[in-house]
Amino acid sequence: MKISLPENSKMHSKSFTFGVATASFQIEGAADSRLPCIWDTFCATPDKIRDGSDGKQACEHVALWKEDVNLIESLGVDAYRLSLSWGRVINQDGSLNQDGVNFYINLMDELNRRNIKVYVTLYHWDLPQHIEDEGGWLNRNTAYLFQDYADKITKALGDRVYSYATLNEPFCSSYLGYEIGIHAPGLATKAFGRKSAHHLLLAHGLAMQVIQKNSPQSLNGIVLNFTPCYPLTQSAEDKKATQIADDYFNQWYIKPIMDGEYPAIINDFDTGDKPDIEPGDMAIISQPIDFLGINFYTRAVYQACSDNQFVQIDMKDAPKTDIGWEIYPEAFTDLLTSLNNTYSLPPIYITENGAAIDDHIEDNAVNDIDRLEYYQAHLNAVNNAIEQGVKVDGYFAWSLMDNFEWAEGYLKRFGIVYVDYQIQKRTIKRSGLAYRDFINQRID
């Protein structure tokens, strides 16, 4: 099986960017050469990581980066999306850690030498622990510390970066980390979720100010994840519940950026659950961005319940990936067209899309046909959205390689490259070979 799209697809053009993506804590290892972060602390807390593992070793990318660049080049991609470890490049006193900066400079210089565009995410969840000790994202000052980090690192990296994203998935940082506690730092209070979300968005806006000043030639924006919401039935109650869920989980993060305001459901919150919004905050958050990164994996189905709220329904008979997420590619098209109809959007990049599959390596090969079928269906879904007028300029497969999958540890594999964690051997899976072949057959 190979990946194919209609002959007239705009995604066949080499002007459309195809890439692969990773994140620092998930692949880098070398924990002793950076500051401890909230995920180190979370991993050391009993019963937080399913297999009891941590990110101290991960994929040893800091040691094996040259091999990994060869791997990226062999896939024929146009771009590589990586995240920087805040605690690798900034010391506790706020000064640059030049050794950490040099690691990324060497990596980026090599990628650029091979004509692979560098897409940088400044924050992919690994907040330095010493900042969390002062309140983390519950502390408004963290947004200004992030601006300072963004200012210093963008100056240090110069013209090596093609694109900067401020944050990856602030929903996960705020809701999963501070509201329900299944991600670091493991707090669980509704007010914490909303307050941290506001400070994350403020951090995005403050960082955009210095990024646009220091790196005006790069494509600068933010990466948001979306889980489209569907009602279980067409009853008025289920539809209303679904709208509330969509505002709470999805629109909460994009509407302030695009419209300068939170969804109207904020008016229904108890006073103590509302974030502290100071004058001028929404203007900072809603300044123009050059692109919007969209991460998509699955959908969610909701039913009304008591107290004008919602409950998510498990679609038991639906096909699912190994992590338990329903495979529903139509939701990808629905999401892109809905966002395009709701907001005045900049160009869109699909910054993550992929599937966890229970992979097995036999005779030095991984026949991950389920993942290959997932990519085929979801690339078709993106193409369908483009045909309906959505401006999508790029697509990044998540992820380049198997890695530390947060609270799942090393139990779930998302990579198009298989990693044997014992000997750190990389093997391109069948999906990766198909992705490579699809990219390489494009025309000018």
VENSULBEL-V954489 format. One record per residue. N is the residue number from 1. RES is the residue in one small letter. PHI is phi in degrees with one decimal (NA if undefined). OMEGA is omega in whole degrees, -180 to 180 (* if undefined). D_CENTER is the distance of its C-alpha to the mean C-alpha in Angstrom with 1 decimal. Layout:
N&RES&PHI&OMEGA&D_CENTER / N&RES&PHI&OMEGA&D_CENTER
//
This chain:
1&m&NA&176&28.1 / 2&k&-125.1&176&26.3 / 3&i&-89.1&179&23.6 / 4&s&-144.5&177&25.4 / 5&l&-129.7&178&25.0 / 6&p&-54.4&-175&28.0 / 7&e&-56.9&-177&30.0 / 8&n&-88.4&-177&29.4 / 9&s&-64.4&176&25.6 / 10&k&-65.1&180&24.2 / 11&m&-74.6&175&21.6 / 12&h&-80.2&-177&24.6 / 13&s&-80.1&177&25.0 / 14&k&-71.4&174&24.0 / 15&s&-76.3&175&22.9 / 16&f&-86.7&-175&19.8 / 17&t&-88.2&172&17.1 / 18&f&-115.3&-178&15.9 / 19&g&-149.0&173&13.7 / 20&v&-128.8&-173&11.9 / 21&a&-135.9&173&8.9 / 22&t&-145.3&174&8.9 / 23&a&-139.3&-171&8.4 / 24&s&-56.6&-175&11.7 / 25&f&-63.4&-175&12.7 / 26&q&-76.8&-176&12.0 / 27&i&-126.7&-164&14.3 / 28&e&-70.8&-169&16.4 / 29&g&66.5&178&19.1 / 30&a&48.4&-176&21.9 / 31&a&-64.3&-178&21.4 / 32&d&-76.7&180&24.9 / 33&s&-106.8&175&24.1 / 34&r&-141.2&176&21.7 / 35&l&-72.1&173&22.0 / 36&p&-61.1&179&21.2 / 37&c&-123.7&-176&18.0 / 38&i&-62.3&179&17.4 / 39&w&-76.2&172&16.0 / 40&d&-61.8&180&19.3 / 41&t&-64.3&-179&21.2 / 42&f&-63.2&180&19.4 / 43&c&-64.0&-179&20.0 / 44&a&-81.2&179&23.6 / 45&t&-90.5&-176&24.2 / 46&p&-55.0&172&26.0 / 47&d&69.4&177&24.6 / 48&k&-92.2&-180&21.0 / 49&i&-109.3&-169&19.6 / 50&r&-56.5&-179&21.1 / 51&d&-102.2&178&22.6 / 52&g&71.1&-174&23.4 / 53&s&-91.3&178&21.5 / 54&d&-150.4&-177&19.6 / 55&g&-102.9&-176&17.6 / 56&k&-62.7&179&20.8 / 57&q&-105.8&-179&21.2 / 58&a&48.2&-179&18.1 / 59&c&-100.9&179&18.5 / 60&e&50.7&-177&20.6 / 61&h&-65.9&178&18.7 / 62&v&-60.4&178&20.5 / 63&a&-81.5&-171&23.7 / 64&l&-108.7&-172&22.9 / 65&w&-61.1&-180&20.9 / 66&k&-65.5&176&23.8 / 67&e&-62.1&-179&23.8 / 68&d&-69.5&175&20.1 / 69&v&-64.4&175&20.7 / 70&n&-58.3&180&23.5 / 71&l&-63.2&180&21.4 / 72&i&-60.2&-180&18.8 / 73&e&-62.2&-178&21.9 / 74&s&-64.9&179&23.6 / 75&l&-80.6&176&21.0 / 76&g&75.3&-177&22.0 / 77&v&-74.5&177&18.6 / 78&d&-83.7&-169&18.6 / 79&a&-151.2&177&15.5 / 80&y&-128.9&178&13.4 / 81&r&-97.7&178&9.9 / 82&l&-129.9&173&10.1 / 83&s&-114.9&176&9.5 / 84&l&-92.1&172&12.8 / 85&s&-84.8&179&14.3 / 86&w&-51.0&-178&15.9 / 87&g&-75.8&174&18.7 / 88&r&-90.3&-174&19.4 / 89&v&-109.8&-180&20.3 / 90&i&-123.9&176&21.8 / 91&n&-74.0&-177&24.8 / 92&q&-62.6&179&25.6 / 93&d&-84.0&177&28.1 / 94&g&92.6&178&25.6 / 95&s&-81.4&178&26.9 / 96&l&-70.4&169&25.1 / 97&n&-92.0&-171&25.1 / 98&q&-64.0&177&26.3 / 99&d&-62.8&178&25.9 / 100&g&-67.1&178&22.2 / 101&v&-61.3&-179&22.1 / 102&n&-63.7&176&24.3 / 103&f&-56.6&-179&22.0 / 104&y&-70.9&178&19.3 / 105&i&-61.8&180&22.1 / 106&n&-63.7&178&23.7 / 107&l&-61.5&-177&20.5 / 108&m&-69.3&178&19.9 / 109&d&-61.3&180&23.6 / 110&e&-70.7&177&23.7 / 111&l&-61.8&179&20.8 / 112&n&-64.0&178&22.5 / 113&r&-60.3&-179&25.9 / 114&r&-98.1&177&24.7 / 115&n&61.5&174&23.4 / 116&i&-105.3&-176&19.7 / 117&k&-68.5&-177&17.8 / 118&v&-99.3&175&15.5 / 119&y&-107.5&-174&12.2 / 120&v&-106.1&168&11.3 / 121&t&-106.5&-176&8.7 / 122&l&-77.5&-178&11.1 / 123&y&-139.9&176&9.5 / 124&h&-123.4&165&7.1 / 125&w&84.6&-172&9.4 / 126&d&-96.5&-180&12.6 / 127&l&-63.4&175&15.0 / 128&p&-53.7&-175&18.5 / 129&q&-62.5&-179&20.8 / 130&h&-65.9&176&23.6 / 131&i&-77.0&175&21.6 / 132&e&-62.0&179&20.8 / 133&d&-62.4&177&24.6 / 134&e&-98.6&178&25.3 / 135&g&115.0&178&23.3 / 136&g&56.0&-178&19.7 / 137&w&-75.4&171&17.8 / 138&l&-81.8&-179&21.0 / 139&n&-99.2&-178&22.8 / 140&r&-56.1&-178&22.8 / 141&n&-62.8&179&23.6 / 142&t&-60.6&178&20.2 / 143&a&-61.8&-180&19.0 / 144&y&-78.0&172&21.8 / 145&l&-64.1&178&21.2 / 146&f&-66.7&177&17.7 / 147&q&-60.8&180&19.5 / 148&d&-65.2&175&21.9 / 149&y&-58.8&180&19.4 / 150&a&-61.7&180&17.9 / 151&d&-61.7&-175&21.5 / 152&k&-69.0&-175&22.6 / 153&i&-76.1&178&20.0 / 154&t&-67.5&174&19.9 / 155&k&-65.9&-177&23.7 / 156&a&-67.6&-177&23.7 / 157&l&-84.3&175&21.5 / 158&g&61.1&-175&23.7 / 159&d&-98.0&-176&23.2 / 160&r&-78.2&-170&21.2 / 161&v&-102.9&178&17.8 / 162&y&-79.3&-176&17.4 / 163&s&-149.8&173&14.4 / 164&y&-114.5&165&12.8 / 165&a&-110.9&180&9.8 / 166&t&-68.0&-175&10.9 / 167&l&-125.6&167&8.1 / 168&n&-106.6&171&4.4 / 169&e&51.0&177&5.1 / 170&p&-58.1&174&8.8 / 171&f&-56.4&-177&9.9 / 172&c&-67.6&179&9.0 / 173&s&-61.6&-174&10.6 / 174&s&-84.5&-174&13.5 / 175&y&-72.2&-177&14.3 / 176&l&-73.6&-175&13.6 / 177&g&-89.9&-173&14.7 / 178&y&-115.7&-175&17.5 / 179&e&-104.9&178&18.7 / 180&i&-119.8&166&18.9 / 181&g&78.0&-180&18.5 / 182&i&-90.8&171&16.9 / 183&h&-122.0&177&14.3 / 184&a&-61.0&7&15.6 / 185&p&-88.4&173&17.8 / 186&g&84.9&176&19.1 / 187&l&-89.1&-173&20.8 / 188&a&-146.7&177&21.7 / 189&t&-144.4&-179&23.2 / 190&k&-55.9&-179&22.5 / 191&a&-60.8&178&23.5 / 192&f&-64.7&-180&21.2 / 193&g&-63.0&-177&18.2 / 194&r&-72.8&-179&19.4 / 195&k&-67.2&-180&20.5 / 196&s&-65.0&178&17.4 / 197&a&-60.7&-180&15.4 / 198&h&-65.2&-180&18.0 / 199&h&-68.9&175&18.0 / 200&l&-63.8&179&14.2 / 201&l&-65.7&175&14.9 / 202&l&-62.8&178&18.0 / 203&a&-59.8&176&16.4 / 204&h&-57.1&-177&14.3 / 205&g&-64.4&179&17.6 / 206&l&-63.9&179&19.6 / 207&a&-67.5&179&17.4 / 208&m&-58.8&-180&17.6 / 209&q&-59.0&-177&21.3 / 210&v&-82.3&179&21.6 / 211&i&-65.5&-179&19.2 / 212&q&-64.7&178&21.1 / 213&k&-75.5&-175&24.3 / 214&n&-81.2&-175&23.6 / 215&s&-136.5&-175&21.7 / 216&p&-67.4&-177&22.9 / 217&q&-82.1&-178&22.8 / 218&s&-88.5&179&19.0 / 219&l&-88.2&-169&16.6 / 220&n&-119.7&-178&15.0 / 221&g&-168.1&-176&12.6 / 222&i&-144.5&178&9.4 / 223&v&-114.6&178&6.0 / 224&l&-116.9&173&6.7 / 225&n&-100.5&-179&6.5 / 226&f&-134.1&171&10.1 / 227&t&-122.1&-176&12.6 / 228&p&-54.8&-174&15.8 / 229&c&-106.8&-180&18.9 / 230&y&-129.1&176&22.2 / 231&p&-77.0&178&25.6 / 232&l&-63.9&176&27.5 / 233&t&-128.6&179&30.6 / 234&q&-92.8&178&31.7 / 235&s&-68.0&180&33.5 / 236&a&-60.4&-179&33.2 / 237&e&-65.9&-180&32.1 / 238&d&-67.6&179&29.2 / 239&k&-64.3&179&28.1 / 240&k&-65.5&179&28.3 / 241&a&-60.2&-179&26.4 / 242&t&-67.3&178&23.6 / 243&q&-64.5&178&23.5 / 244&i&-62.6&179&23.3 / 245&a&-62.3&-180&20.4 / 246&d&-63.5&178&18.5 / 247&d&-64.2&-175&19.4 / 248&y&-73.5&-174&18.4 / 249&f&-98.1&-174&14.9 / 250&n&-112.3&-174&13.8 / 251&q&-67.2&-179&16.3 / 252&w&-56.3&-174&16.4 / 253&y&-100.5&-179&13.3 / 254&i&-93.0&-175&14.2 / 255&k&-63.1&177&18.0 / 256&p&-61.4&-179&18.5 / 257&i&-72.9&-176&16.8 / 258&m&-87.8&-174&18.7 / 259&d&-116.2&179&21.9 / 260&g&72.2&178&22.2 / 261&e&-155.2&176&22.7 / 262&y&-83.3&174&21.4 / 263&p&-56.3&-175&22.2 / 264&a&-62.7&179&25.9 / 265&i&-61.3&178&25.2 / 266&i&-58.8&-179&25.0 / 267&n&-70.9&-180&28.8 / 268&d&-92.4&-179&29.2 / 269&f&-73.3&167&27.7 / 270&d&-60.4&-177&30.2 / 271&t&-54.0&-178&30.7 / 272&g&-69.1&-180&29.4 / 273&d&-93.6&-179&26.0 / 274&k&-78.8&177&25.4 / 275&p&-68.9&177&23.5 / 276&d&-85.6&-178&25.7 / 277&i&-102.7&-180&25.4 / 278&e&-93.7&180&27.6 / 279&p&-54.6&180&29.3 / 280&g&91.5&-178&27.3 / 281&d&-59.2&-173&23.8 / 282&m&-68.3&176&22.9 / 283&a&-68.1&177&24.2 / 284&i&-65.3&-177&22.0 / 285&i&-65.2&-170&18.8 / 286&s&-97.9&177&19.9 / 287&q&-65.7&-174&20.9 / 288&p&-60.5&173&20.1 / 289&i&-120.6&-178&16.9 / 290&d&-81.5&180&17.2 / 291&f&-154.4&172&14.2 / 292&l&-119.1&173&11.6 / 293&g&-87.0&-180&8.2 / 294&i&-121.7&174&7.8 / 295&n&-105.5&-178&5.8 / 296&f&-139.0&176&8.9 / 297&y&-133.0&-171&10.7 / 298&t&-158.7&175&13.8 / 299&r&-118.8&174&16.1 / 300&a&-135.0&-180&18.1 / 301&v&-114.2&-173&21.8 / 302&y&-125.2&176&23.7 / 303&q&-132.3&178&27.4 / 304&a&-67.7&172&29.3 / 305&c&-139.9&-174&30.7 / 306&s&-65.8&176&32.9 / 307&d&61.7&175&32.5 / 308&n&58.2&-178&30.8 / 309&q&-121.5&-173&27.5 / 310&f&-135.8&173&25.5 / 311&v&-136.0&179&24.9 / 312&q&-81.3&-177&22.4 / 313&i&-105.4&176&24.4 / 314&d&-79.4&178&23.8 / 315&m&-83.5&-167&24.6 / 316&k&-60.1&-175&26.6 / 317&d&-94.2&-177&27.9 / 318&a&-81.7&175&24.8 / 319&p&-65.7&-177&23.3 / 320&k&-137.9&174&20.3 / 321&t&-82.3&-175&18.1 / 322&d&-66.4&179&18.9 / 323&i&-90.7&175&16.6 / 324&g&94.0&-179&18.5 / 325&w&-92.0&-179&16.3 / 326&e&-62.2&175&18.5 / 327&i&-91.5&-175&18.5 / 328&y&-146.5&-173&19.1 / 329&p&-63.3&178&18.2 / 330&e&-58.3&180&20.4 / 331&a&-65.8&179&17.9 / 332&f&-66.5&177&15.6 / 333&t&-62.7&179&18.6 / 334&d&-58.6&-179&19.5 / 335&l&-61.0&-175&16.2 / 336&l&-65.0&-180&16.3 / 337&t&-70.4&179&20.0 / 338&s&-65.6&178&20.0 / 339&l&-61.8&-179&17.6 / 340&n&-65.2&179&19.8 / 341&n&-80.9&-175&22.9 / 342&t&-90.7&-173&21.9 / 343&y&-123.7&171&20.6 / 344&s&-89.7&-168&21.6 / 345&l&-93.1&166&18.5 / 346&p&-76.4&175&17.9 / 347&p&-54.8&-178&16.9 / 348&i&-104.4&168&13.8 / 349&y&-120.7&172&11.5 / 350&i&-79.1&-172&9.7 / 351&t&-90.5&171&6.7 / 352&e&-151.1&170&6.1 / 353&n&-165.0&-178&9.2 / 354&g&175.4&-173&11.4 / 355&a&-143.5&170&13.7 / 356&a&-83.5&180&15.0 / 357&i&-128.3&179&18.7 / 358&d&-77.6&-173&21.6 / 359&d&-80.8&174&22.3 / 360&h&-136.5&179&25.7 / 361&i&-99.6&178&27.0 / 362&e&-136.9&-179&30.6 / 363&d&53.9&177&32.7 / 364&n&61.5&179&29.8 / 365&a&-140.8&177&27.9 / 366&v&-124.9&-176&25.2 / 367&n&-93.7&-174&26.0 / 368&d&-88.9&-176&22.8 / 369&i&-63.2&180&24.1 / 370&d&-64.0&178&22.1 / 371&r&-68.4&178&18.8 / 372&l&-59.5&178&20.6 / 373&e&-65.9&177&21.8 / 374&y&-61.5&180&18.3 / 375&y&-62.8&179&17.2 / 376&q&-59.2&-178&20.5 / 377&a&-64.9&-176&20.2 / 378&h&-81.6&171&16.8 / 379&l&-66.1&174&17.8 / 380&n&-61.1&-180&20.9 / 381&a&-64.5&176&19.1 / 382&v&-64.3&179&17.4 / 383&n&-60.0&178&20.8 / 384&n&-60.9&178&22.4 / 385&a&-67.2&178&20.4 / 386&i&-61.3&179&21.3 / 387&e&-64.5&178&24.9 / 388&q&-93.5&171&24.8 / 389&g&100.6&179&24.1 / 390&v&-82.2&-180&20.4 / 391&k&-88.1&176&19.5 / 392&v&-111.5&-175&16.7 / 393&d&-108.2&-179&16.9 / 394&g&-167.8&-177&14.5 / 395&y&-146.9&178&12.6 / 396&f&-117.4&176&10.4 / 397&a&-77.2&172&11.1 / 398&w&-106.1&0&8.9 / 399&s&-131.6&177&10.4 / 400&l&-51.9&-176&13.2 / 401&m&-139.4&172&14.9 / 402&d&-55.4&-175&15.3 / 403&n&-160.9&178&14.2 / 404&f&-71.1&-174&14.2 / 405&e&-98.3&172&12.4 / 406&w&51.5&-175&12.5 / 407&a&-65.8&177&15.3 / 408&e&-85.2&-176&16.3 / 409&g&63.6&-179&17.2 / 410&y&-102.9&-175&18.1 / 411&l&-79.1&-176&19.3 / 412&k&-115.5&-176&16.5 / 413&r&-112.6&178&16.0 / 414&f&-106.6&-170&13.2 / 415&g&-72.0&166&14.4 / 416&i&-92.5&172&16.6 / 417&v&-125.0&-180&18.5 / 418&y&-82.1&177&20.2 / 419&v&-116.0&169&20.6 / 420&d&-85.6&-172&23.8 / 421&y&-67.6&-179&22.9 / 422&q&-71.6&-177&26.7 / 423&i&-116.6&177&27.5 / 424&q&57.9&176&24.1 / 425&k&-89.6&178&25.1 / 426&r&-102.6&177&22.6 / 427&t&-134.7&179&23.7 / 428&i&-66.5&-180&22.2 / 429&k&-80.1&179&22.1 / 430&r&-58.8&178&23.7 / 431&s&-63.6&179&20.5 / 432&g&-65.6&177&19.7 / 433&l&-65.6&179&23.3 / 434&a&-68.4&177&23.1 / 435&y&-62.3&178&19.9 / 436&r&-58.3&-177&21.9 / 437&d&-65.1&179&25.0 / 438&f&-65.1&-180&23.5 / 439&i&-62.4&-174&22.0 / 440&n&-72.5&-179&25.4 / 441&q&-94.7&179&27.5 / 442&r&-69.2&-179&26.2 / 443&i&-113.0&178&28.8 / 444&d&-68.6&*&29.2
//
